Amino acid sequence: MREQVWQRSRFSGRQRGGRPRAAPVAVALIVGALTTGALAPPAASAAARPDTVQQGLNALVHSDGLPAALASVTDRAGRTRTYTAGVGDLATGSKVPRDGQLRIGSNTKVFTAVVVLQLVGEGKIRLDATVDTYLPGLVRGEGIDGRHITVRQLLQQTSGLPNYTEYLGDDVRTYDPHELLDLALGHPADFAPGTKWEYSNTNYVLAGLIIQKVTGRPLAQVMDQRVIKRIGLHHTYFPASGDATIREPHPHGYYQESAGAPLRDVTETDPSWGWAAGQLVSTNSDLNRFFTALLAGRLLPAAQLAQMRTTVPAGYPFATGSRYGLGLVSTPLSCGGVSWGHGGSFPGYETRGGVTDDGRAANVAVTVQPTDEAAMKRAERVVDTALCR
């Protein structure tokens, strides 16, 4: 299920082909089949007359049949509004928790990149040093050699390493990061390091292993100290391997095999297969706070922030015109300029968002990974609307 869902999502890397497998029995038995017919009217948390953001969320629920949609929008003056639409739990019909916790998937990569760049600023890691400098002999495979892949190439997705999430299979269990790396190293390189750009979660597993090697501490502890507590992200945490729960009020997340297929509750799942590439739990408002603090220079020295914002053209899974820095993505806005963020996918949840250089911030989440690409584009347009209004 994990491989299948991340492959089908916009933040999975490419799919090598072949018909998607059915969801595993373990997942199918969680709650039984649920259908979009159980959806109730959206629970508006804005004014009685919906503004454009609320209208966008309502459309995602009514027109696209998504169980729930949530948003948090911060204006230039720092004022924040939160929005909800849909149903938080299809089994009970409960409301969507305002600014509820979510599995934020690949937004985790930006947190990982920030820690690496902090260590660069402290002289403990060099961006253009090879992976072997920190993890000698670990990265070897067909066309793969850690002596020829740099830390910068990991963060910028230009290493050529295969994407381990394509090979996870349906075994729902706890994973060690080295197991995830081994899955990737069992396959040939996609291209020579530095010759092109292609999204691979494996890059960030290696970045996490470098962090642990350099600091001598678990990644979760380092990230908590250096990022989460430092800027007061009170609703963000790195769940322990094997911890399938979400701590605070949250909307349930669902899996759908294909358009029109039953929805299955996949809220509770072992997140360890995401690790440094996708394991965090957070809220829309905390994500806005994180990206705002990052762009304001509160997490990185100016030199490292400039490196992070030095981009190359990015393709799938990002929008047309997007560019990838060191874990940070720029996306063109319809009103001109760009937003900075990343986005994330995890079974049951999709998040999109960004912040602008003048202090606007918006993040939108939905509680199923849409099978319709057009639905995901509409979610992205809600972010654009929020940032451009």
N, C-alpha and C positions, 0 to 999 in steps of 0.2 A: 504494500500500500504506500509506503513512504516513497519508494523509488517512483512509483506510478504517479503519485500526486505531485511530487516536485517536478517530474518530467513534464507534466501537463501544465504546470504553472509557469508564469512569466519569469520566475526567478530560479529556474531549475537548470539552466543550461539547455543545450539542444537535446532532442530525442533522436536516437539512432534509427528509429523506424520499428516496424513490427506493431502488431495489434496490442493495445493495452490489456493487461490481464484483469480479471475480475478482482474486486476487493476481497481480501482474505476473510476466511470464516470468522477469525477472531474479532475483526472489526464489525462484520455483519451481525454478530451476536450481541453487540454492546447494548443496543436498545431496540433492535428490530427496525423495520422500514418505516420511514416518515416521509410524507409527501408535501410538496409545496401547497397543496390544497389546505393545509392546516394554518396557513398564514393569516394573521389578523391585521387590521388596519395599522399603519405606522403610528408609533407613539411620539408625537412631536414634542420636542423639548425647547423649541424656540417660541416665537410669538404665534398667536392664533392664526394670523395670516402668514404662511410660510415665506421665508426669504429664499433666495436662490440656492443656498446650500441645503436648506431643508427640502426644497423642491427636488433637488438632485438625489438626496437620500430616499425620499418617498418614491421616486421613479425607479431606483434600484430595487426596491422591495416590490412595488406594484407591477412594474413593467417587465423587470428582469427576473422576478420570482426569487430574489435572494431572501434568506430568512431574516437578516437584520443588517443594518448599516449604522455606523457611528462616525462622528466627526468632531474634531476640536479645531477651532480657528482663533488665531491671535492676531490682533491688528498692530499697527505701528506703535500705538500707545501702550501696548502690553495688555490690552483688555482681551479676555478669552471668553468664547462662547462654545458650549458643547451641544451636540445634536444627537438624536437617536431616531431610528425608524424601524419598524418591524417587530419581531418577537424574539425575546432573549432565550427562550427554551420552548421548542415546538411541542414537547411532551406535556408541558404544564400551561403553556400560553403566557408565561410570566413576561414582564416588561424587560426591555433592554436596559441594563444598568448604565446610568449616565457615566460616561468616560470609563467604562469597564475595562478590566485587564484583558489582554490579548496575547497570543503567541505571535511575535513580530518577525519571525523568520529572518530573512537576510538583512534586515536593518541591523542585526547583530554584527555584521561585518564592519560597519562603521565604528562601532565600539572597539572591536578588535584592532582595527587600523589605528584608532586614536592611541591605544596603549602602545602599539609598536612605535608610533611616531613620537610619543613621549619619551620612550627609551632611546630613540634616535637623538632627540634633543639633549638627553643626558649623557650621550656618548657611549651608550651600552650596546647599541645596534647601529650598523651602517646600512643605509638603503641599498648601496651598490655592492655590498658584500654578498657572497654566495650563501645559499642555504647550508652548504657543507661547513661554512665557518661556524655555525651554531649547532648544526645537527649532523656531525660528520658521519658519512657512510650510510645515512638513513634512506636517502632518496635515490634509488636506482631502479631501472626498469628498461623496457625496450624503447630506446630513443630518449630515455630519461636519466639525467645525471645531475644531482644536486650541486656538483662543482661548476655547473654552467647555468644555474638558475639563481637570480638575485632576489633579495627581499623585495625590492621595488617591483619586480615582475610578478611576484605573488600578489601584492596589494593591488596592482593595476590590471590583473587578469591577463597578463601577456606571457605566462610561463609555458603554456602548451601542455600542462598536466591534465590528464583525463579527469572527468567529473565523477567522483565516487558515488554520487546519488543515483547515477544511472545503473548501478550494480548492487544496490542494497537488497533487492528482493522483498519478500513479504514477511520475513522473520521479525516479529515484534519482540524486541528484547533490548537490554542495555548494551550500548556499544562503548568501547574504549576508543579514543582518538586514533591510536595506532592501527586498530582494525579498519577504521574508515580509510586511513592512508593506504593500507595494504590492498583494499579493494581497488583503489585507483591504480596503484603500481602494478597490478596484475594485467594491465592493458597498455598498449603502446601510446606514446606521446601523440598528441593531436597535431603538433607542429613544433618547430625548433623555437627555443626561448627567444622572445623579443621580436619575432617575425610577424605576429599578428595579434589581434585581440579576440579572446573567446572566454565566456563566463564559465568558471569552474569552482565549485565549492571546496575542492581539494586545496586550492591556494590558501584558503583561510584556516583550514585545519592545520596546515603547516605553519602559518603565522601564529596560531595559538600555541603550537608546540615550541616555537622559538621563544615566545613570551615566557613560557614555563621554564625553559632551559636557562634563559638569561636571568630571570628573577628568582628561580628556585622555589616558586610558590605556585599553587594551582591557579589556573586561568580565572576561575570564578572569583577567587579572593582578590586577585590583582585588579580585575575589572571593577569589582565592587569598591575597592579603595580609591582607585585612580580616576574613576569616571562617575559611577552611580552615586556614591556618598559625597563626592567632591562638589557636585552641582545640585544635590538635593533631589534626586529622582526617587521620590518616596514610594512609587508604585512600580518600580522596575527591579527585577532580580534575575539572577542566573540560576534556574532550578537545578537541583542535584540530579545526577544521573539516576534513573529509576523513579523519580518523583513525577507521577503522571497528573498530579492535580494542579489547579491554578488557585493561588492563595486567596485572592480578594474577589468581590463580586465581578462576574464576567458573563458575557453572552456565550451560549453554547456554540461550538463550531461543528460544521457538518461536511460530510464528504458526498459527492455526487459523481457517479461513474460517467454519466453522459447526460445531455439535455433531456429532461423529462423523466430520468431515472429517480428512484427513491432516494431520499436524503438519509444518511446515517450519522448518528452523533459520534464524533471522534474527539470530543473535548479532552477526555482523559487519555493521555498517551505518553509513553516514555520519550522525552525529547532529546535523548543523548546522541541520536544520530545527527543532530544539527550542530552541536558543540559550538566551536568558534565561528562557524558559518551561519548559525541560525537558531540558537537555543534560548534566547532571552524571552522573558515575559515583560510586557510594559503596557502603557496606555497611550492613547492618541496625544493627550496633553503632555505626558512625560517625553514623548518623542519630539514634540514641538520644542519643549524646553531644552532637550539635548542638542538638537540641531541649531537652535538659536544660540546657545552657549558656545557651541563649537565655532560657528562663524564669527562670533564676537570675540574670539581669542581667549576664552576662559579655560580652555582645555589644552591648547597647544601654543608654544612659542610661535611668533610670526613666521619664522623661517620654515617650520614644519607645516604650518597651516598653508603656506604658499605651495609647498610641495604637494600637499593633499589636494589642492585645487588645480594642480597642473594636470590637464586632462588629455585623453586621446579619444578618437571617435569610437563609440560603442554601438554594437548591433543588438540583436536579440539577447536578452529579453526586454530591452529598454525601448522607449518611444523614439520615433524618428527624430534625429537631431541631437539625441542625448550624447553626452561625453562622460568618460569614466576617469576619475582621478585616482587617488590612492584610497579606495574604499568609498569615495564620495562621488555622486553622480550629479551632473548639471542637466536640467531639462528645460527646453525652451518654453516660454509662456506666451499665450496668445496676445497679451498686452505688451509684449516686448520684454527683453531681458530673460533671465533664467531663474529657476529655483534650484536649491541644493538639497539633496536628500539621498534616498536609496530605494526604499520599498522592500517588501518582504512577503514571502509565502510560507505557510506551514499548514499541514492538513487541518482544515477547518477555518482558516483565517487568511485574508489577504489585506495588506496595508499599503497605502500609497500616500505620499506626502512630500513636503518640501518647505524650505524657508528662503526668503529673499534677503539680499544684502541690506535692505532698508528696514528689516525687522518684522515682516509679515510671515506668518507660519500657518500651515494647515496640514492636517493628517486625517485620512479617511480609511475606515476599515469595514470589511464585509465578512460575514461568517460562513461563507463557503467559497471555495476557489471556483470562480465561474467557468463553466464549460464553454461559454460563448465569449469569444474574444471581444465582441462588440460591447458586452456588458462591462468588461474590465476597462475598456476605453472610456465608457461613460463614467465609471468611478474616477478615472484619472481626470476627466473633465470637471468633476466636482472640485477636485483640488485646484485646478486651474482657475475655475470660477471664484473660489474662495480667495485665492491670492491676487486675482486681477480686479475684483470688485472695488 
